[in-house]
């Protein structure tokens, strides 16, 4: 569900602070940026997907990935209902993306140091 209250509060605050309709427009734009997530830094949820803390070692990351991907691999639920297969495929894709993101970030950090 998308946030909407930033636009409303921004419009009201802008109008009241500047005492002009242009203030409402400026507040509305700032509220939209807040609702869209442009003002807040994006947090990486890759570690959360794998059930790890951000300071986990590479061995822990690999172990968590193998454990989760064997649990949610679509071939494990091949005979299940289509809804369950779709859920398993979505979860496996999420796990793969998180693992790839962690490996790419760590590999990039090592390369920059060297």
N, C-alpha and C positions, 0 to 999 in steps of 0.2 A: 504494500500500500504506500502510495506516495505521500510525502508530507505536504501540507497545505498551509499550516498555521504561520509559517514564516512570512508568506506573502501578506496575509491579513495583518499580522502584528507590525510588519515593516511599513505597510501602507498607513496604518493608524499612527504609528510613531513618527513617520516622516511628515505626515500632515500636521500633527500637533507640534512637532519641534520647529518646523519652518513656517507654520501658519499660512501655507499656500498649497494649492493643488499640485504644484511641481514637487513639493516635498513628499506628497503621497506617492507620486510616480517614482521618485528616487528610492523611497522606502520599499515600494513594491519590487523594484529591480533587485535591491539588496536582499529582500525576503525570498525572492525566487532563487538567487544564488545560494542562500542558506538551504532552502528546500531541495535544491538539486545536488547538494553536497559539494559545491565548489569551494566553500570556505573552510571545510573541515578536511584535515589530511586523511587520506585513505589508509586504513589499517589493513595490513596483509593478514588474511585469515588462513593462510596455507598451513601454518602450524596447528591452528585450531581444528582444521579438517582432519589432520592426522592424529589429533589428540595429544599434541606435544607442546612443551613450552618453547618460546623462541630461542632459548639458549641450548637446545638439544644438540647432541653430537651427530655427526653424519651417520654413525653406526645406529643410533637410536632412530634417526629418520628412516634409514633403509629398513630396519626391523619393523617399524610401525607401518610403512608402506606395504611391505610383503604381507603382514598380518591382515591389513584391511583389504588389500586387493584380492587375496585368496578368499576372504569372506564375501565380498561383494562382486566378484567377477561374474559377468553375465552367463558364462558357461556353467557355473554352479547352480543356476536356477533355470536351466534350459527347459525343464519340464513344468515349470510353474505357470501360473496365470499370466496373461500378457501385462497386466498392471504391475505385478511383482517384477517381471523381467524389465519393464521400462524403468522402474525405480532403481533396480540394481544397475542398469546401464548408466543412469544419470549419476548415481553415487560413485560408480567406478570411474566415470569421466571426471567427476569432481576430485576424486583421490588422485588420479593421474595428473590433472592440471596442477594441483597443489604440490605434488612431488616434483614435477618438472620446474615449477616456479622456484622452489627451494633450491634445487640443484643448480639452476641457472644463476640465481642470485649468489650462491656460494662460489660457484665457479668463476663468476665475474669478479667477485671480491678478491679471490686468490690471484687472478690474472692481473688486476690493478696493482696489487702489492708487489708482484715480482717484476 
